[in-house]
Amino acid sequence: MTDLVFYEKPGCIGNKQQKAILRRLGVSLEVRDILSENWTAESLRSFFGNKAVPAWFNESAPQVKSGEINTDHLNETEALRLMVDQPILIKRPLMIYQSLKQSGFTVGPVLDYLGVNLNDGQKVETCPMSDQPCETVP
């Protein structure tokens, strides 16, 4: 199967599990580091589709988790500026398959097209060591 571009945070346990699910389905991955990519507002915006701005954010990013950044009060321009400056804020993974893009390992155009069926009990967007959104666990 054609490569799926998968932007991850290196060391993220959740991203590791997500990649394993895709590989079991025969998907070949081109894995990239979300933190070292040279993002622009334009390059990021296409991953979020019609999701509300708060859904664009990594809920476990320190500034979001602490409340320093209140994602409910940001417009698109402000949100994209913050994410370009601090890629840790971006909801991961970001995925590209052919012309389809999406953020987060949840229902969306890429996973739908690939036929990925996520069970209700399957925790693939939360850290397997807690019930919190996935972050690297020491």
C-alpha positions, 0 to 999 in steps of 0.5 A: 500500500502507498505510503502514509505520511505520519507526523509524530512526536518521537518517543510518544507511546500513543503514536507508537501504538497508532503506527502499529495499528496502521502497519497491521493493516498493511499501511506503509508509513513515512514517519516524520518528526512533527516538532522539527518540521518547518510549519506555516499557517497554510501548511497546518490549516489543511489538516484540521478540516472543519474541526473547531479550533480547540480540537486542533490542539494537543490537550497534553501540551504543558501550556494547554494542560496548565490553562496558560493557553485557553484554546476556547478563546482563540481564532484560527489565525491566533491558533495557527500562529501559536502552533507554528511557533510551538509545534508541541501544541499541534494535535497529533498525529498529523497524517497525509494519505494521497490528497487526504489530510487529518489531525488526531487518530480518530474518525477522519478522512485518512482513517476512514479511507484506509478502513481503520475501525476504532473500537469504543474501548480502544484507547488510541488517543490517550496515553496507555499509562493514564487516561490523559491525552498521550504524551511521552511518559518517562 
